């Protein structure tokens, strides 16, 4: 699935890479009436999938910038604000 950046501004501290991740979550758990939930339904799975956890980060030992802690907070804050009841791990 590809996603188009639909909002946010890096000058305001918004991380553009959050948008595709949030849209992926919408694809998985969004209602069939939402944009990406409708795409999932069209692909043959009209009911949302069950999702309790969202893993934030993968192989972060490759990140030599030391930005993981900041990114973790930003990602989990955005995920919790957008999709209640999910936990970032």
C-alpha positions in Angstrom: 0.0 0.0 0.0 1.3 3.4 -0.8 0.1 6.5 1.1 0.3 10.2 0.1 1.3 12.8 2.7 -1.9 14.5 3.5 -1.0 16.9 6.2 1.3 18.2 8.8 4.3 20.5 8.7 7.8 19.7 9.6 8.3 23.3 10.8 5.8 22.6 13.5 7.6 19.5 14.7 5.3 17.2 12.7 7.1 14.1 11.4 6.0 13.5 7.8 6.7 9.7 8.2 3.8 9.5 10.7 1.2 10.1 8.0 1.8 6.8 6.1 1.9 4.8 9.5 -1.4 6.3 10.6 -3.0 5.5 7.3 -1.7 1.9 7.5 -3.4 1.7 10.9 -6.6 3.1 9.4 -6.4 0.4 6.7 -6.2 -2.3 9.3 -8.8 -1.1 11.9 -10.7 1.7 10.2 -14.4 1.3 9.5 -15.4 0.4 5.9 -16.7 4.0 5.6 -13.3 5.5 6.0 -11.0 6.1 3.0 -8.5 3.3 3.9 -11.1 1.1 5.5 -13.0 1.2 2.2 -9.8 0.2 0.4 -9.5 -2.8 2.8 -13.1 -3.7 2.2 -12.6 -3.5 -1.6 -9.6 -5.8 -1.2 -12.0 -8.4 0.2 -11.9 -7.9 4.0 -14.8 -5.6 4.9 -14.5 -6.1 8.7 -11.7 -4.3 10.5 -8.9 -6.6 11.7 -8.3 -6.9 15.4 -5.2 -4.9 16.5 -4.2 -4.3 20.1 -0.6 -3.4 19.8 1.4 -1.3 17.5 5.2 -1.8 17.4 7.1 1.4 17.1 10.5 0.9 15.7 12.3 -2.1 14.2 16.0 -2.7 14.3 16.7 0.7 15.8 20.2 -0.1 16.6 20.9 1.0 12.9 19.8 4.5 13.9 23.1 6.3 14.5 21.3 9.7 14.9 20.1 8.8 18.4 16.6 10.1 17.6 14.7 6.9 18.5 13.5 8.2 21.9 12.1 11.3 20.3 10.5 9.4 17.5 9.0 6.9 19.9 7.2 9.6 21.9 6.0 11.3 18.7 4.7 8.1 17.2 3.0 6.8 20.3 1.4 10.1 21.0 0.0 10.3 17.4 -1.2 6.7 17.5 -3.0 7.1 20.8 -4.6 10.3 19.7 -5.8 8.8 16.4 -6.7 5.3 17.5 -7.9 4.9 21.1 -7.4 1.7 22.9 -4.1 0.7 21.1 -0.8 0.5 22.9 2.5 1.4 21.3 5.3 -1.0 22.2 
